[in-house]
Structure formats: structure tokens, C-alpha cells
Amino acid sequence: MGPRQEITGFEGCSLPSALEVMGERWSFLILRAAVNGIVHFEDFQAALGIARNILSNRLVKLVEHGILSREPVEEDKRKVAYRLTCKGRGLLPAMIALRQWGEKWGSGVPCTPILTDKRDQLPIRPIAILSADGRELELDDLCWVEIDGADGGRESGRGCGGDPAVGTADGRCGKATVV
């Protein structure tokens, strides 16, 4: 085993903050339940078999971080509904990627029910990293590129041995977009 390679330039990486919000089992299971239409505390608890105090803690955290909204139910003001926000819906690809990874490397078999395209009822494709032109990329096809925010999002020339890549203000940095 060779010397450990130092990782530099990741001070602004958003992975630690994302893991702070979603980096534990119950948060993703609550997210999965919300994606499947569960909105009430009691229903989350029944579907997940989670202790009330843990569920309450996770729901508060998910609301604080803008993943779920907490809204009173008009028919019964004593009840609240927890609904996915746009930010919460943005976690769907990550949740599906984790499930697919677990099917491949954990259980080794597809879970049931399977996730399909609503229109034609065919299973969805595996989540992949795609280039800007739609090519599926593997790890060896990727590199990190420094983006200089002061020049409108153009790359600063560091990374990938000077390989030109463009980052944009809409978050599509470097060579790939995860879909």
C-alpha cells in the first residue's frame, strides 16, 4: 500500500452538509415514505416501525432543513401533514441510487415493488452519471475542476491536467451531471 494521497481543494464541498441533513438511516426511510404519499406522523410510525421520539426528532430536523414542510390539516387542526418540498423532491435521485446500490451490492436481488415509469410501466434504468452530451461516465472518466466564482463560473485552469471544462451557475460543474 502506497503513501496516502492528500485530498486538497474540498473545503467548499457540499457533501458534509448534505450528510449532516440526510446521513442516517431513518431520514432516508422517512423520505421514502414521504415519496410514497405518507404525510401523517402516525402513518410514518406505522409504516416504518420507528419509535415516536426518534420519528419526532427526524421530522423536526427534516423540516428545519427544508426537506419537508409541516402544515396543519384543514379538516382537523390537531393534525399536521409533512409534505416533500422542492428541496426534498431533489433527493429522489440520491434515494433511488442508494436503493439500486443496495439491490446490487447488499441483497443481490431487486426489491419489490420495483420502481417503474408511470406512463409505460417499465422499470427505470439504473441511476448513472452522464456527461453533458449524454454519455454514461465511469469513475475513470471523471475529474475535479476548480471553478473560479469571480469570473462568472468559468474554470480557472486547475484540475484534470488542464483539460478544459466549464462550470455554470446552475450547479452543473465540471464534466458531468448526475441524473
Secondary structure, DSSP 8 states (H G I E B T S, - for coil): --------S-TT-SHHHHHHHH-SHHHHHHHHHHHTT--SHHHHHHHHT--HHHHHHHHHHHHHTTSEEEEEETTEEEEEEEEE-HHHHTTHHHHHHHHHHIIIIIISS--SS--B-TTT--B-----EEETTS-EE-GGG-----B-GGGTSBB-S-SGGG---B--TTS--TTEEE-
